[in-house]
Amino acid sequence: MGMRFCALAVGMVVALTTNAFAQEQGAREHRESYGLFQVGATTGVEAGADHPLLTVGATFGQRINQLLDIYAMGGWQEEAPPGGRDTLQLTSGLKLMLWRNNVVRPYVVAGAGVMHFRMPEFFHGENRFLTEVGAGVAFPVGAAGYIDVGYRYFKPYHGATDFTPNGVFAGFGIRY
C-alpha cells in the first residue's frame, strides 16, 4: 500500500504542476489556484458514536477551465472506526462547478485516494483505498476569499466495508 500511496502523491503533484505550467500567462481566471481550510462534523453513526464526530481538513486546487478544477484534500476524523483511534485521509479528484458567478458557486466533487486507520496500539494502523463524492456551495467574500459549505461521503474499501464516514463541512478559502 505504501507504493500506491507514493504513486498517488507523485501523480497529484505532477498533475498540479503540469496544469499550472500549461495555463496561459495572462488569463488569471483560468489560472486560479485556491486553498480551503475546513472543519466539520460527521453523523457519528458510522463510528458507533451517539454524537457527531469532529473532522478537520485542507483542500488545495487548481482551475483547469471555467467549470472544472482538480484538487488534493487531506483530513483527519476523531474516534473512527469502532475500536480505532482516528483516521487520516488523502484524496485527489475533480470538482465540477455547476456555474460560477459573484454570488453563489454550487459544485459537485468526485475523487479517490487512501484512508489510514490508526489503531489504539501506538504504531499500528491500516491503509485502505478510498473513494469520495460530495456537493456544496461556495460564497465569495471580498476580492480573494470565499466561504464553502458542503457534504462529503467517503467509502473505504477492503476491510472496513461497514465504515462510511460522511458529514457536513464548512470552511474558509482563499483564491490566489
N, C-alpha and C positions, 0 to 999 in steps of 0.2 A: 504494500500500500504506500510505502514511502516513496518509491519511484513514481507512482501515479500522481502523488501529491506534488512532487518536484516538477513533473512534466506539465501538470495543470498550471502551476505557478509560472513556469517559464513561458507557457503558451499565452497566459494573460498578459505578461509583461511585453512579449513580442507583439501581441495584437494591439495593445495600447500604444506602444512606441511606433509601430508601423502606421497606425491610423493617424497619429499626431503629425508624422512627417509627410503623410500623403495629402493632408489638407492644404488648401491654398493659403498663402501667407496673408493676404489682405482681407479675407472673408471671416470676420470674427464670429458671426453667428453659426458658421459651420465648423469652427474650431473650439467651441465652448467645452471646457472641462469643468468638473464640479466635484465637490466633496460634501458629504452629508453625514452628520453625526446624529445617531438615533438612540432613543430609549423607548422601551415598550413593555408590554405585559402579554403573556400567553394566558390561555384559559386555566392552566394548571391541571386540567383533567388528563392530558396526555402523560403527565408525570405522576399521576395518582395523588396530587395535592388537592386540598379543598379550598385553595386560594390562588389567585393569579401569581405567576412567577415572573420575576424581573428578567429582562433581556436588554442588552445594550449592543451597539454595533456602529460600524462606519462603512460608508459606501463611497467609492471613487469611480468616476465615469468620464466618458468622452463622447461627444456627439459625433455620429457618423454622417447623418444628413438631417433634414428638417424634422423628421419624426422618429428617427431611430438612434438609440445610444447603446454603447457597450458599457458594462460596469463590472467591478470587482467589489465584493462585500465580505466583511468579516464580522463575526458576532460572538457573543457569549450568553448563555442561559443558565440560570441557577437550578440546582436540585433536580437534574433530569438525566436520564430516565429513572424510574424507581430503582433504588439500590445504588445509584450513581451519585457523584458529586455535582457535576455540571457538564455542559457541552460547549465546545467551540466549533464554529463552522466557518468555512471559506468557500464562497461561490462566485461564479462569473456567469454572465448571461447577457441577454438583450432586453432593453427597455423600449417599448413602443409607446410613443406619445400619441394619444388619440387626437389631440390638436394642441397647438401652442398659441397662447395669446397673453396679454398683460394682466389678466385677472385670475385665470384658473388653468391648470395644466393636468388633466387626467391622463393616467398611464396604466399599462399592464407590463408585468415582467415575467420572464421565464429564464431559469438558469440551472446550472449543475455545479457540483463541487464535492467537498468532503466534510464530514462531521466527525469530530473527535469526542468520544465519550470518556470523561475522566472518572475513574472508579475510586471508592473510598481508600484503597491502598494507594500510597503516595505516588509510586512510579508505574501504576497500572492503568492502561487505557486501551481503547479500541477505536479504529478508524473505519468509517462506513461511507460508501458513495451516497450522494445526496442530490435530490432534485428540489427545485422550488418554483412556485408560481405565486403571483400576487397582483394586486391592483392598488392604486392610490391616486391622490391628487396633490399637486404642488401649487402653492400660492406665492407668487413673487412678493418680496419685501425689499423695498429700496432698489438701488441700482444693481446689486450683485447678490443679494440674499434671497432665500425662499424658505418657506415652512412646508414640510412634507408630512402628510398623514396617509397611512396605508395599512394593508393587511398582507401578510405573507404566510404561505403554507409550505412547510418543509417536509420532505419524505426521505428518511434514511433507509437504505436497503441492506439486506443480508445480516440478519441477526436481531435488529431492533425493529422488526416489521410492525409491531403494535404501537410504537412510539412515533407520533407525528406532531412535532411542535408547531403550533401556529399561533398567530397573535396579531394584535394591533400595534403599530409603531408610529411614533411621531418624532420629528427631528427638525433640525435647523441646518440648512445647507448654504454653501457659498459657491457661486459660479466664478470661474477665473479664466 
